[in-house]
Structures are given as structure tokens and as C-alpha cells.
């Protein structure tokens, strides 16, 4: 049963059903009707069985070509449409479909292909039936003029009604296909989730952490070279955490342990005095009314939750993910991918707010929209080509624009 389902799915995905119903069958109707009227049946019976097999394959290929010509004729005379007028521009249509293909689920992609099969098949069948009517009329003109065969005239009339109904079906399904695509793009493109880094974004801790690292470096200054001391601080501002903060510096492992131990000792004395950025709590409350809020951080979960609870904002966040929750830490996209999977949204519906290059790289790899938050600190390294917001007042204005955009997009035309 599974194999049959996969076969049917592949038929849609590989456009084979579209070719069959929209090209080969309509083309074959026109060809066979033409051959029948030309009285080629006797010639066919005289051909040997070997040649007949070749002719079948030749007929299928010819039918596809004729079916394609039928479609083009139908579009030239505007009897059928392949897409609504607003997508006549091929570049607009191409970028539109690319966006849809990127955002759509497998089921949605299959649904669009079903619309396409019905649209093309009904349109091309309509044109092929009109050709059949024309061929029959020319062949039996006397029967039409003399009204000698009423049943024949009724048959022609029925074929004409079917053709008109199929033309209407073609137009309806062309519109249905693109309306469906538009809805999926609008739904997926709405920003639904805002993901925040913690240190340096929600909580004003980076300067204090930097001071702790400086004090730790000073405690082992005789055992470090200047480039190693500067490298630790540079890695810190890039957003590297854990062992990665010593990456590429060739520091002796024993010195690394001393540095880490001293930094943690100093930091543990100061971390409870850290406060939220000015305006963070009020803005987060406003944003939580319109968006799902989440945290993706390298900090320890206990430390994060203690500060959130102390400031009475823990309930605003639907998810908190730290490095221990994923296989690969920042700048891997694992944290953002995990949030997207859990909430069941696409990356185009998510914004990441971070303060380091690692945050920016994570968002880039996840193909997620990113804003850099500087927290009034301008000396730390910033990636290029990103929107930099210096405080929560600017952050609030920028994110609340997404609500206005969403209202505008959903406004009835």
C-alpha cells in the first residue's frame, strides 16, 4: 500500500500525470479524430504488427506535441489561461513560485500540482473538443445544413457545452491555484515568532562579563601573550562561549582552566546584580500580545530563568533553549531549527534578535531574519549588512512595524 501511495505521489511530483491528462490525451483525441475522418483505418490494418508497436510510441510522442500546441493555441486566443493577469510578467511569476516552493510543505506542493493538472487538463481538453467539433463539422457539412440528423446535431451541441464547461474549469482552477499559493505565502511570511539572545539583549550583562574576563586575564597575565589576551576578549564579543572562547589562541589547557575558573568566580559574585536593559520588560509584554517569544542562548538555563522570574517576565516566553538542548551550539542553526520545528513554523515567520556575530551567523545559516542589538555598546565587533538597533525603544518600534505589515497584508482588497 505504501509503494502505491509513493507511486501516485511521484506521478504528481514528476509532472507525469499533468503530461498524460493535459498533453497526451487531448492531443490523441485530435489526432485519432483526424485520422478516422481521413479513413486511415484500412491502412492501419495492412501494416505489420511490428510496425504497429512503433506507431503506438510515435503516436504518444506526437500526441504530446499536439497537446502542447493545443495549449498554446488556447492561450493565444485567450480561450484558456495558464495564470491570472497579475502574473503575466514571467519574472514576477517565477520569483512568486520560487518563494512558494521555499515556504510550502510537501502537502501544499502536491495540492498546487493537483490544481495545475486540473487546470491544464480541462483547458486543453476543451480546445481539443473544439477542434473535434470543427473537424466533424467540415466533414459532415451537409448533415448540418440540411438538419438531416437531429441526434448528430445534439451530439455536437453536447460537445460544445462540455468544451465551454471545461474552459470555465480551466479559468477557475488557474485562479484557485494562484489564490492558494498567495494564501500560503502570506501565512508563512507573517512574523509569528521573535527569538532573543539573552546576555547583551534582554539583560545588560556584557560589560560586566567583559570585566570578569579582564580580571581573569590579569590574574594570569604573565602566562599569556598579548595576542592571546586580546583574542579571548575578541572571541567573547564575537559571541563564542564555553571552550570556543579559547578557539584558535593556542593557550595551554592548564591556563585555560585557570582563566575559566577565575572568570566564573568573579562572575558568580556579580551576576545577581545584573539588570534588564531599560524598557525591555515593558516592550516584551507588548510584543507577547502579538508574537510568540522565545530565547536561544549559550547561557545556563538556571541563570536565565532566575533573572526572568526575578523580573516577572518568565511567563512571556514560550520556549527557552540553551546549548545543552541541541547537538551543535551557535553559530550552528540548531537552536533556531529546533524552535521552528517545535512551534511548527517556517523560518520566514521568525525574527532573531542578537548582539554578536555568532548570533548573526546562526540566523544566516537558518535563513532567518536578523536584527543586531547593540545595547548602546558600539565598540564590540558588528557584522556588516544587518539592521543595528541601539536600544529597546528602537527595537520596539521596529518590531511593532511587523504588526502593521501583517494588518496591511490581511486587509481586504
VOPAGU-2260 file (C-alpha; in pm, 1 decimal, decimal comma):
REM VOPAGU-2260
SITE   aa  ch    i         X         Y         Z
SITE  UNK   A    0       0,0       0,0       0,0
SITE  UNK   A    1     286,8     234,8      86,2
SITE  UNK   A    2     450,8     167,2    -251,7
SITE  UNK   A    3     127,7     254,1    -436,4
SITE  UNK   A    4      96,7     582,0    -242,7
SITE  UNK   A    5     459,0     669,8    -322,6
SITE  UNK   A    6     397,7     588,7    -690,9
SITE  UNK   A    7      93,8     820,3    -707,1
SITE  UNK   A    8     288,0    1094,4    -526,3
SITE  UNK   A    9     578,4    1061,3    -769,5
SITE  UNK   A   10     336,7    1081,9   -1061,4
SITE  UNK   A   11     222,1    1423,1    -939,6
SITE  UNK   A   12     565,0    1545,3    -836,7
SITE  UNK   A   13     730,6    1439,1   -1163,4
SITE  UNK   A   14     456,2    1602,8   -1374,6
SITE  UNK   A   15     374,7    1269,1   -1542,3
SITE  UNK   A   16       3,0    1294,4   -1472,0
SITE  UNK   A   17      -1,3    1650,8   -1599,8
SITE  UNK   A   18     163,6    1536,8   -1923,8
SITE  UNK   A   19     -76,9    1246,7   -1958,0
SITE  UNK   A   20    -403,5    1430,7   -1891,6
SITE  UNK   A   21    -307,2    1774,5   -2019,9
SITE  UNK   A   22     -99,8    1691,7   -2327,5
SITE  UNK   A   23    -115,2    1329,8   -2446,5
SITE  UNK   A   24    -491,0    1263,4   -2407,5
SITE  UNK   A   25    -611,1    1592,6   -2567,8
SITE  UNK   A   26    -354,9    1555,1   -2847,4
SITE  UNK   A   27    -456,4    1195,7   -2908,2
SITE  UNK   A   28    -825,9    1292,0   -2930,9
SITE  UNK   A   29    -748,9    1540,7   -3208,5
SITE  UNK   A   30    -511,8    1304,6   -3392,7
SITE  UNK   A   31    -740,2     999,1   -3377,5
SITE  UNK   A   32   -1043,4    1204,4   -3483,9
SITE  UNK   A   33    -845,1    1344,3   -3777,2
SITE  UNK   A   34    -715,7    1000,6   -3880,2
SITE  UNK   A   35   -1062,2     847,6   -3853,4
SITE  UNK   A   36   -1213,4    1112,8   -4079,9
SITE  UNK   A   37    -924,0    1069,9   -4325,6
SITE  UNK   A   38   -1020,9     699,7   -4338,7
SITE  UNK   A   39    -675,6     569,8   -4245,2
SITE  UNK   A   40    -820,3     266,6   -4064,4
SITE  UNK   A   41    -769,5      39,3   -4368,5
SITE  UNK   A   42    -404,8     144,2   -4398,4
SITE  UNK   A   43    -351,8      67,7   -4026,6
SITE  UNK   A   44    -485,9    -287,1   -4064,7
SITE  UNK   A   45    -249,4    -352,3   -4354,4
SITE  UNK   A   46      60,4    -253,9   -4150,8
SITE  UNK   A   47     252,1    -542,6   -3992,8
SITE  UNK   A   48     232,5    -596,8   -3613,4
SITE  UNK   A   49     599,2    -493,7   -3564,8
SITE  UNK   A   50     542,6    -153,9   -3722,4
SITE  UNK   A   51     218,6    -109,9   -3524,5
SITE  UNK   A   52     416,1    -120,0   -3196,6
SITE  UNK   A   53     649,1     153,1   -3321,2
SITE  UNK   A   54     349,7     356,3   -3436,5
SITE  UNK   A   55     196,7     346,7   -3086,9
SITE  UNK   A   56     508,8     506,9   -2936,7
SITE  UNK   A   57     521,3     752,7   -3225,3
SITE  UNK   A   58     155,0     839,5   -3168,4
SITE  UNK   A   59     212,7     904,9   -2796,0
SITE  UNK   A   60     502,3    1139,9   -2867,8
SITE  UNK   A   61     310,5    1314,0   -3145,7
SITE  UNK   A   62       8,3    1344,4   -2917,4
SITE  UNK   A   63     220,1    1523,0   -2654,5
SITE  UNK   A   64     343,9    1769,0   -2917,4
SITE  UNK   A   65      -7,4    1828,2   -3048,2
SITE  UNK   A   66    -130,6    1868,9   -2689,0
SITE  UNK   A   67     134,0    2134,0   -2626,9
SITE  UNK   A   68      29,5    2313,3   -2948,0
SITE  UNK   A   69    -334,2    2292,7   -2835,1
SITE  UNK   A   70    -241,7    2465,4   -2508,6
SITE  UNK   A   71     -53,6    2742,6   -2689,6
SITE  UNK   A   72    -341,6    2799,0   -2933,7
SITE  UNK   A   73    -586,2    2817,4   -2643,2
SITE  UNK   A   74    -373,2    3078,8   -2468,4
SITE  UNK   A   75    -311,1    3282,2   -2786,1
SITE  UNK   A   76    -684,8    3314,1   -2849,1
SITE  UNK   A   77    -744,8    3367,9   -2474,3
SITE  UNK   A   78    -984,9    3073,0   -2456,7
SITE  UNK   A   79    -789,8    2928,6   -2164,1
SITE  UNK   A   80    -544,9    3080,9   -1914,2
SITE  UNK   A   81    -233,7    2941,3   -1755,1
SITE  UNK   A   82    -220,6    3204,9   -1479,4
SITE  UNK   A   83    -419,6    3513,4   -1372,3
SITE  UNK   A   84    -344,4    3851,5   -1534,8
SITE  UNK   A   85    -144,1    3985,9   -1239,7
SITE  UNK   A   86     117,3    3715,7   -1308,0
SITE  UNK   A   87     161,1    3778,0   -1680,7
SITE  UNK   A   88     513,1    3905,5   -1613,1
SITE  UNK   A   89     729,5    3590,6   -1622,4
SITE  UNK   A   90     987,9    3730,3   -1378,0
SITE  UNK   A   91     718,9    3813,9   -1121,5
SITE  UNK   A   92     563,1    3471,8   -1169,3
SITE  UNK   A   93     898,2    3294,3   -1139,3
SITE  UNK   A   94    1000,3    3472,9    -817,5
SITE  UNK   A   95     648,5    3416,4    -680,5
SITE  UNK   A   96     670,7    3041,4    -736,3
SITE  UNK   A   97    1025,4    3025,1    -601,2
SITE  UNK   A   98     907,3    3187,7    -279,4
SITE  UNK   A   99     615,1    2945,9    -255,4
SITE  UNK   A  100     836,0    2641,3    -318,0
SITE  UNK   A  101    1064,8    2755,5     -37,9
SITE  UNK   A  102     783,9    2812,0     213,4
SITE  UNK   A  103     534,4    2536,9     128,1
SITE  UNK   A  104     500,6    2199,1     294,1
SITE  UNK   A  105     506,9    1877,5      92,2
SITE  UNK   A  106     125,8    1852,7     108,5
SITE  UNK   A  107      86,2    2211,1     -12,5
SITE  UNK   A  108     322,2    2149,0    -303,9
SITE  UNK   A  109     113,5    1845,4    -402,2
SITE  UNK   A  110    -208,4    2046,6    -378,4
SITE  UNK   A  111     -71,6    2312,1    -614,1
SITE  UNK   A  112      30,2    2040,9    -859,6
SITE  UNK   A  113    -323,1    1896,2    -846,1
SITE  UNK   A  114    -463,7    2238,9    -930,1
SITE  UNK   A  115    -215,5    2255,2   -1220,4
SITE  UNK   A  116    -316,9    1911,9   -1352,3
SITE  UNK   A  117    -688,8    2000,1   -1343,4
SITE  UNK   A  118    -625,0    2346,8   -1489,0
SITE  UNK   A  119    -418,3    2225,6   -1785,6
SITE  UNK   A  120    -615,5    1907,3   -1847,2
SITE  UNK   A  121    -954,0    2082,0   -1850,6
SITE  UNK   A  122    -825,8    2369,7   -2066,7
SITE  UNK   A  123    -651,5    2151,0   -2322,2
SITE  UNK   A  124    -942,1    1905,0   -2335,4
SITE  UNK   A  125   -1173,5    2198,4   -2407,0
SITE  UNK   A  126    -958,8    2312,1   -2700,6
SITE  UNK   A  127    -923,5    1956,3   -2831,5
SITE  UNK   A  128   -1304,0    1909,7   -2821,5
SITE  UNK   A  129   -1348,8    2235,5   -3011,7
SITE  UNK   A  130   -1105,8    2102,9   -3274,7
SITE  UNK   A  131   -1304,5    1779,6   -3291,5
SITE  UNK   A  132   -1626,3    1978,0   -3343,4
SITE  UNK   A  133   -1461,8    2182,0   -3621,9
SITE  UNK   A  134   -1323,3    1866,0   -3790,6
SITE  UNK   A  135   -1661,5    1690,8   -3773,2
SITE  UNK   A  136   -1847,4    1994,8   -3899,9
SITE  UNK   A  137   -1623,8    2022,7   -4205,3
SITE  UNK   A  138   -1651,5    1651,2   -4272,1
SITE  UNK   A  139   -2030,9    1640,5   -4237,5
SITE  UNK   A  140   -2129,6    1986,1   -4354,2
SITE  UNK   A  141   -2431,2    1859,3   -4547,4
SITE  UNK   A  142   -2580,3    1697,1   -4237,1
SITE  UNK   A  143   -2553,6    2033,0   -4060,0
SITE  UNK   A  144   -2701,5    2239,8   -4343,2
SITE  UNK   A  145   -2991,6    2002,2   -4410,8
SITE  UNK   A  146   -3066,2    1923,2   -4044,0
SITE  UNK   A  147   -3091,3    1563,5   -4164,4
SITE  UNK   A  148   -2964,7    1406,2   -3843,4
SITE  UNK   A  149   -3101,4    1556,3   -3518,7
SITE  UNK   A  150   -2908,5    1315,3   -3295,3
SITE  UNK   A  151   -2586,8    1422,7   -3468,7
SITE  UNK   A  152   -2665,1    1790,9   -3404,0
SITE  UNK   A  153   -2746,0    1716,4   -3038,7
SITE  UNK   A  154   -2409,8    1538,8   -3005,0
SITE  UNK   A  155   -2229,4    1841,8   -3145,5
SITE  UNK   A  156   -2422,9    2067,8   -2907,8
SITE  UNK   A  157   -2332,1    1848,7   -2608,9
SITE  UNK   A  158   -1964,9    1855,0   -2711,1
SITE  UNK   A  159   -1982,9    2234,1   -2731,5
SITE  UNK   A  160   -2138,4    2259,9   -2383,6
SITE  UNK   A  161   -1865,7    2030,4   -2245,6
SITE  UNK   A  162   -1599,6    2249,0   -2407,9
SITE  UNK   A  163   -1739,4    2566,1   -2253,3
SITE  UNK   A  164   -1766,4    2397,0   -1912,2
SITE  UNK   A  165   -1403,8    2282,2   -1936,8
SITE  UNK   A  166   -1292,3    2634,6   -2035,0
SITE  UNK   A  167   -1465,2    2765,5   -1721,3
SITE  UNK   A  168   -1299,6    2491,0   -1513,7
SITE  UNK   A  169    -961,2    2590,9   -1656,6
SITE  UNK   A  170   -1007,7    2955,1   -1557,3
SITE  UNK   A  171   -1142,1    2867,1   -1212,8
SITE  UNK   A  172    -853,4    2633,0   -1133,4
SITE  UNK   A  173    -592,5    2877,5   -1262,0
SITE  UNK   A  174    -730,4    3130,1   -1012,9
SITE  UNK   A  175    -763,3    2867,0    -737,4
SITE  UNK   A  176    -402,5    2762,1    -787,2
SITE  UNK   A  177    -262,6    3112,8    -750,5
SITE  UNK   A  178    -504,5    3210,0    -471,6
SITE  UNK   A  179    -385,2    2904,5    -279,0
SITE  UNK   A  180     -19,7    2997,8    -340,3
SITE  UNK   A  181     -83,3    3356,6    -226,5
SITE  UNK   A  182    -250,7    3237,8      94,7
SITE  UNK   A  183      35,0    3002,8     179,7
SITE  UNK   A  184     294,9    3275,9     117,8
SITE  UNK   A  185     100,7    3528,8     327,6
SITE  UNK   A  186      53,4    3283,5     614,3
SITE  UNK   A  187     415,0    3165,4     611,5
SITE  UNK   A  188     555,1    3515,3     563,4
SITE  UNK   A  189     378,5    3666,3     864,6
SITE  UNK   A  190     618,8    3710,3    1153,4
SITE  UNK   A  191     486,6    3485,5    1428,0
SITE  UNK   A  192     790,9    3424,1    1647,9
SITE  UNK   A  193    1060,1    3654,7    1785,7
SITE  UNK   A  194    1368,4    3480,9    1922,4
SITE  UNK   A  195    1601,2    3669,2    2156,8
SITE  UNK   A  196    1952,5    3605,1    2270,0
SITE  UNK   A  197    1974,8    3661,0    2646,9
SITE  UNK   A  198    2305,1    3817,4    2753,1
SITE  UNK   A  199    2352,7    4152,8    2584,4
SITE  UNK   A  200    1996,5    4167,8    2451,2
SITE  UNK   A  201    1745,1    4114,1    2732,3
SITE  UNK   A  202    1989,0    4152,6    3016,7
SITE  UNK   A  203    2262,9    4416,8    3033,0
SITE  UNK   A  204    2545,9    4181,8    3121,5
SITE  UNK   A  205    2810,7    4204,6    2852,0
SITE  UNK   A  206    3017,5    4483,6    3007,2
SITE  UNK   A  207    3017,9    4305,4    3343,0
SITE  UNK   A  208    3118,9    3977,2    3179,7
SITE  UNK   A  209    3392,9    4154,5    2987,9
SITE  UNK   A  210    3525,2    4299,0    3314,4
SITE  UNK   A  211    3522,9    3949,8    3469,5
SITE  UNK   A  212    3727,5    3818,4    3173,5
SITE  UNK   A  213    3969,8    4111,7    3200,1
SITE  UNK   A  214    4022,5    4044,3    3570,8
SITE  UNK   A  215    4073,1    3673,6    3497,1
SITE  UNK   A  216    4325,5    3755,4    3223,4
SITE  UNK   A  217    4508,1    3993,8    3456,5
SITE  UNK   A  218    4538,8    3715,1    3716,2
SITE  UNK   A  219    4741,8    3502,0    3467,9
SITE  UNK   A  220    4890,8    3787,4    3264,4
SITE  UNK   A  221    5246,8    3655,8    3298,3
SITE  UNK   A  222    5141,1    3326,6    3138,7
SITE  UNK   A  223    4965,0    3480,6    2837,3
SITE  UNK   A  224    5089,0    3660,9    2529,2
SITE  UNK   A  225    4919,9    3989,0    2437,5
SITE  UNK   A  226    4760,3    3841,8    2124,4
SITE  UNK   A  227    4613,3    3561,7    2339,6
SITE  UNK   A  228    4470,2    3809,3    2592,8
SITE  UNK   A  229    4317,7    4019,7    2315,1
SITE  UNK   A  230    4196,0    3704,5    2139,4
SITE  UNK   A  231    3994,6    3592,1    2442,1
SITE  UNK   A  232    3818,1    3928,6    2459,8
SITE  UNK   A  233    3762,9    3934,7    2084,9
SITE  UNK   A  234    3611,5    3584,4    2090,8
SITE  UNK   A  235    3390,1    3692,0    2380,2
SITE  UNK   A  236    3248,8    3984,2    2180,7
SITE  UNK   A  237    3201,1    3759,2    1877,6
SITE  UNK   A  238    2964,0    3553,2    2093,5
SITE  UNK   A  239    3183,1    3248,1    2146,2
SITE  UNK   A  240    3113,6    3061,1    2469,1
SITE  UNK   A  241    3243,6    2759,9    2662,1
SITE  UNK   A  242    3558,4    2611,2    2510,6
SITE  UNK   A  243    3507,3    2813,2    2191,9
SITE  UNK   A  244    3616,1    3130,2    2368,5
SITE  UNK   A  245    3974,1    2998,1    2351,0
SITE  UNK   A  246    3938,7    2880,5    1989,6
SITE  UNK   A  247    4245,9    2940,7    1772,8
SITE  UNK   A  248    4454,5    3100,0    2052,8
SITE  UNK   A  249    4683,2    2804,3    2138,8
SITE  UNK   A  250    4655,6    2869,1    2512,0
SITE  UNK   A  251    4787,6    2597,6    2740,5
SITE  UNK   A  252    4493,0    2385,0    2869,6
SITE  UNK   A  253    4600,1    2444,5    3230,7
SITE  UNK   A  254    4592,9    2821,2    3170,7
SITE  UNK   A  255    4252,0    2786,4    3007,7
SITE  UNK   A  256    4125,1    2614,2    3323,3
SITE  UNK   A  257    4269,3    2890,6    3542,5
SITE  UNK   A  258    4111,1    3158,8    3325,4
SITE  UNK   A  259    3773,1    2988,2    3324,2
SITE  UNK   A  260    3780,0    2924,5    3698,3
SITE  UNK   A  261    3877,3    3283,1    3783,8
SITE  UNK   A  262    3623,6    3432,0    3544,6
SITE  UNK   A  263    3342,8    3214,8    3688,6
SITE  UNK   A  264    3445,4    3308,6    4042,1
SITE  UNK   A  265    3425,5    3683,0    3963,8
SITE  UNK   A  266    3110,6    3646,1    3752,3
SITE  UNK   A  267    2922,6    3445,4    4017,0
SITE  UNK   A  268    2969,5    3732,8    4260,9
SITE  UNK   A  269    2832,1    3988,7    4015,4
SITE  UNK   A  270    2569,3    3809,3    3807,4
SITE  UNK   A  271    2284,4    3859,5    4053,6
SITE  UNK   A  272    2332,3    4236,5    4034,8
SITE  UNK   A  273    2276,1    4240,3    3658,2
SITE  UNK   A  274    1960,6    4421,1    3542,4
SITE  UNK   A  275    1738,7    4415,4    3237,4
SITE  UNK   A  276    1802,7    4668,6    2965,2
SITE  UNK   A  277    1592,0    4979,5    3011,9
SITE  UNK   A  278    1248,4    4923,6    2857,8
SITE  UNK   A  279    1298,7    4551,6    2795,2
SITE  UNK   A  280    1022,3    4432,8    3029,2
SITE  UNK   A  281     752,2    4670,1    2900,3
SITE  UNK   A  282     841,6    4604,1    2534,6
SITE  UNK   A  283     843,3    4227,8    2585,9
SITE  UNK   A  284     496,3    4248,0    2739,7
SITE  UNK   A  285     369,0    4444,0    2438,0
SITE  UNK   A  286     530,6    4204,6    2191,8
SITE  UNK   A  287     391,5    3897,5    2371,3
SITE  UNK   A  288      39,9    4018,1    2285,2
SITE  UNK   A  289     115,9    3978,1    1913,7
SITE  UNK   A  290     401,8    3726,1    1882,3
SITE  UNK   A  291     533,0    3404,1    2031,4
SITE  UNK   A  292     852,4    3487,9    2221,1
SITE  UNK   A  293    1147,8    3252,4    2264,0
SITE  UNK   A  294    1507,7    3263,0    2387,8
SITE  UNK   A  295    1808,2    3099,3    2216,9
SITE  UNK   A  296    2119,3    3142,5    2428,3
SITE  UNK   A  297    2457,2    2998,6    2524,4
SITE  UNK   A  298    2392,3    3089,7    2889,0
SITE  UNK   A  299    2295,4    2832,9    3153,3
SITE  UNK   A  300    1922,3    2771,1    3185,4
SITE  UNK   A  301    1915,4    2824,4    3562,7
SITE  UNK   A  302    2082,4    3165,4    3529,0
SITE  UNK   A  303    1838,1    3268,8    3254,1
SITE  UNK   A  304    1525,1    3155,5    3437,3
SITE  UNK   A  305    1634,9    3314,4    3767,9
SITE  UNK   A  306    1663,0    3656,2    3603,9
SITE  UNK   A  307    1338,4    3616,9    3410,5
SITE  UNK   A  308    1148,1    3518,6    3723,4
SITE  UNK   A  309    1310,8    3794,9    3929,7
SITE  UNK   A  310    1183,5    4048,2    3673,8
SITE  UNK   A  311     842,9    3879,9    3643,6
SITE  UNK   A  312     873,8    3809,6    3268,4
SITE  UNK   A  313     927,8    3430,8    3264,3
SITE  UNK   A  314     568,5    3371,1    3154,9
SITE  UNK   A  315     616,8    3581,0    2840,5
SITE  UNK   A  316     843,8    3319,3    2679,2
SITE  UNK   A  317     703,4    3003,0    2525,6
SITE  UNK   A  318    1046,7    2844,1    2480,9
SITE  UNK   A  319    1394,0    2878,1    2629,0
SITE  UNK   A  320    1668,9    2684,5    2452,5
SITE  UNK   A  321    2033,6    2671,0    2555,7
SITE  UNK   A  322    2338,3    2494,9    2411,2
SITE  UNK   A  323    2261,6    2186,1    2619,8
SITE  UNK   A  324    1931,4    2140,8    2432,6
SITE  UNK   A  325    2089,7    2091,7    2089,6
SITE  UNK   A  326    2369,7    1889,5    1936,1
SITE  UNK   A  327    2555,6    2184,4    1785,9
SITE  UNK   A  328    2584,9    2526,0    1958,8
SITE  UNK   A  329    2590,7    2870,2    1792,7
SITE  UNK   A  330    2667,6    2958,2    1517,0
SITE  UNK   A  331    2503,6    2632,2    1410,5
SITE  UNK   A  332    2133,9    2691,4    1322,9
SITE  UNK   A  333    2026,6    2403,8    1551,8
SITE  UNK   A  334    1871,8    2631,6    1817,3
SITE  UNK   A  335    1654,7    2816,5    1565,0
SITE  UNK   A  336    1567,5    2499,0    1373,7
SITE  UNK   A  337    1453,8    2336,7    1698,3
SITE  UNK   A  338    1228,9    2632,7    1780,7
SITE  UNK   A  339    1080,0    2630,8    1428,3
SITE  UNK   A  340    1011,9    2254,8    1445,1
SITE  UNK   A  341     853,2    2273,5    1790,1
SITE  UNK   A  342     625,0    2567,4    1707,8
SITE  UNK   A  343     572,2    2432,0    1353,0
SITE  UNK   A  344     653,0    2744,2    1153,3
SITE  UNK   A  345     886,3    2828,5     866,7
SITE  UNK   A  346    1198,4    3041,3     911,0
SITE  UNK   A  347    1034,7    3323,8     716,4
SITE  UNK   A  348     792,6    3362,3    1009,4
SITE  UNK   A  349    1072,9    3418,0    1260,5
SITE  UNK   A  350    1297,9    3707,7    1360,9
SITE  UNK   A  351    1617,4    3658,4    1561,4
SITE  UNK   A  352    1747,3    3939,5    1785,2
SITE  UNK   A  353    2112,2    3900,6    1883,8
SITE  UNK   A  354    2413,8    4106,2    1981,1
SITE  UNK   A  355    2707,7    3910,8    1839,1
SITE  UNK   A  356    2847,3    3784,9    1511,3
SITE  UNK   A  357    2770,8    3430,1    1620,9
SITE  UNK   A  358    2402,1    3522,9    1651,8
SITE  UNK   A  359    2410,7    3676,5    1303,5
SITE  UNK   A  360    2580,5    3367,1    1157,0
SITE  UNK   A  361    2327,6    3138,4    1324,8
SITE  UNK   A  362    2037,8    3336,2    1176,8
SITE  UNK   A  363    2203,5    3343,5     833,9
SITE  UNK   A  364    2254,8    2967,2     829,5
SITE  UNK   A  365    1894,4    2913,7     940,2
SITE  UNK   A  366    1778,0    3165,2     673,4
SITE  UNK   A  367    1603,5    3363,5     944,5
SITE  UNK   A  368    1553,3    3742,1     950,8
SITE  UNK   A  369    1801,8    3903,3    1190,9
SITE  UNK   A  370    1835,8    4229,2    1384,0
SITE  UNK   A  371    2154,6    4323,1    1568,0
SITE  UNK   A  372    2103,9    4474,6    1913,9
SITE  UNK   A  373    2396,6    4684,2    2034,1
SITE  UNK   A  374    2265,1    4791,3    2373,3
SITE  UNK   A  375    2442,8    5127,2    2340,4
SITE  UNK   A  376    2775,9    4942,3    2314,3
SITE  UNK   A  377    2945,9    5040,5    1989,6
SITE  UNK   A  378    3296,9    4904,7    2034,0
SITE  UNK   A  379    3213,0    4535,0    2005,8
SITE  UNK   A  380    3251,3    4382,2    1654,7
SITE  UNK   A  381    2941,3    4401,0    1432,3
SITE  UNK   A  382    2874,8    4205,6    1112,1
SITE  UNK   A  383    2801,3    4412,6     804,5
SITE  UNK   A  384    2470,4    4429,0     615,2
SITE  UNK   A  385    2248,4    4383,4     922,5
SITE  UNK   A  386    1999,5    4618,1    1085,6
SITE  UNK   A  387    2154,6    4750,8    1410,9
SITE  UNK   A  388    1920,9    4865,7    1689,7
SITE  UNK   A  389    2086,6    5054,6    1976,4
SITE  UNK   A  390    1818,2    5029,4    2245,4
SITE  UNK   A  391    1481,1    4874,7    2332,8
SITE  UNK   A  392    1289,7    5184,1    2226,0
SITE  UNK   A  393    1415,4    5139,9    1867,7
SITE  UNK   A  394    1366,6    4764,9    1896,5
SITE  UNK   A  395    1002,7    4812,6    1997,1
SITE  UNK   A  396     931,4    5047,2    1706,0
SITE  UNK   A  397    1095,8    4814,1    1454,7
SITE  UNK   A  398     916,4    4500,8    1572,2
SITE  UNK   A  399     577,5    4666,5    1606,5
SITE  UNK   A  400     606,4    4756,5    1236,6
SITE  UNK   A  401     559,7    4385,2    1170,3
SITE  UNK   A  402     213,9    4408,6    1329,2
SITE  UNK   A  403     121,4    4693,6    1094,9
SITE  UNK   A  404     255,7    4498,1     796,3
SITE  UNK   A  405      51,7    4197,1     898,2
SITE  UNK   A  406    -266,1    4408,0     925,9
SITE  UNK   A  407    -198,0    4564,8     586,0
SITE  UNK   A  408    -137,7    4228,1     417,5
SITE  UNK   A  409    -461,5    4086,1     561,8
SITE  UNK   A  410    -671,0    4393,6     473,3
SITE  UNK   A  411    -947,8    4300,2     226,7
SITE  UNK   A  412    -897,9    4441,7    -122,0
